[in-house]
């Protein structure tokens, strides 16, 4: 019996996926539930498991965009499992690849007599060359009479200057569907929102004192979950969102949509690029609950197991460029949200305290917001509220009872 394997729907809004990698080869025997491919959607990279055991026949190539519901492979469920190790078969299949010749740059055609058409681009080629900022005089045309064709323009590479020695090779690879979608959304955020950024700085000494005092006990009590900075920042953000609800709202045409809950998107760098999983109802979670959920989502993102549902929604985003050493940045809004908080690295700097110069661990924080829906008073007030909570966490985040707040 031949089983047609179709692309399952990763989510309601997704109509197309891309075959990122085939994990098996055409003609291999696969077991039921074995991962046979990785598929990229515009939200996540997901594994495609075999629906039954049998011999597989691939019907799509790596890099192909296929519609949800389309057939990507066939499985012959009546085929018997081959005996012994199948490595010999794999080696036999891979052998032709060794014989493949390396792609070489097309050799220049023999010098031909110049005509009126020499180095004259076709209309389509001219448009491409203008977009690449390449002069037609720099291209050798392969068309009739030396005319520059569309293919010549597509394959043309801008000059990188006069070589002076050393390797000057380059590689052209297609962006994954996820990366292309991220790029599209970032450009849309810049072009379609009235984005501004306001800055402040936070003295991290109070938080460091609490962490140093309780982090070992916290980790031992809560099965290895650490007491990091993200729980303090998430609690400070949810408190500030309640004080300034416009920051927790979104534009929907001529309407403003306000939410009475705080779903906090946490930007995580994964092997497939930037992921933004969501901590649901963060305003109801304790320090332990926030740290455990962030750890769970981060591990899923880094292991490639994140799902579309994990990244759907979110009313506000926190991103931490400080883990990479960033001192200051202007984060870009995650549409359709209206605000994003940027954390940065912690550096000991001299500051004035009660008329005296003291050295404290300081962090710059940045709030990028959509000025169409959030006014300056709300944006600045929100960031000041975050700063106040972080500099006085004992009173504003823990109700003067750290052991109870940390569930110790």
C-alpha angles and dihedrals in degrees: 000000000000114000118201112216113209130193108263120222110262092194144343097267097043116096101161138038135185127230101239100175137353108222092195135043130241108275096022121137110242131194124227112274091012112142106250102170146008114229126195122217125179089264108036148352112253135185120240112217124206111256093210140005119265147086112321127219115193118224100180134050128230108274094027117135109224130184121244106266095028121130111253101170145000126230120203099212092184093062116107120238109257115245123242129005115337093205092103089058091049091050090050091051093048094048096085089058090065090056094052113112119237112255109256130200109264110265116243113259117247111279106273130198110275115249135178088270096054111124090354109138124219114242092261092046092048091055092051093047091050090052090051092043091234123147117232088227088067093059129080107217120222096193128100111306091003095300115162110243130203090257090053090054094046092051095043116116122204115247114265094198132262112325115241098185136285131078115322102172123140137196128214115204130172117246116243118253089250093053092046090051092048089050091049093050093047092052090046090052091054094045102038103039133062091234121187131168129216124191140208138160131238130209103224096193096102093050092046090053092052093046093047091050099045110018096095093047090044093053093047093048097047103047099261098319107142128221101239135167095262095074091054092048093045092050090047091050095048090050091050092047089058090052093046107029094174088074087059094054136088139214117248108178107290092348137082117222113206124192130208091205133063116228102181118205112211116203110227127182109226134176090264094048136267116356125185110196118182130239103211121223092354090173089070097048127097124225088267093048093051095047092047093049094047090049091050094049094044092052092049091050094049092046092050092244098115114128132214090247090056089061101037119111125356127166099209135014134220119196125184113206088164092084087067093045100262113158098187136359144156106239118211119239116255102230134261086023119092102216144034130186118216120206121197141190122298115242129177108241135167113256135171113258118178091337094311131102112243133170115236137165104261133189129193113222126196131198117199112192142173106254091200090075105015120060125209093258092056095043096048092041091051093052092046089051089053090049093049093051093048093048093046104031095147092065104026101037104024104033089234090294109098095170091056093043091051092042093236 
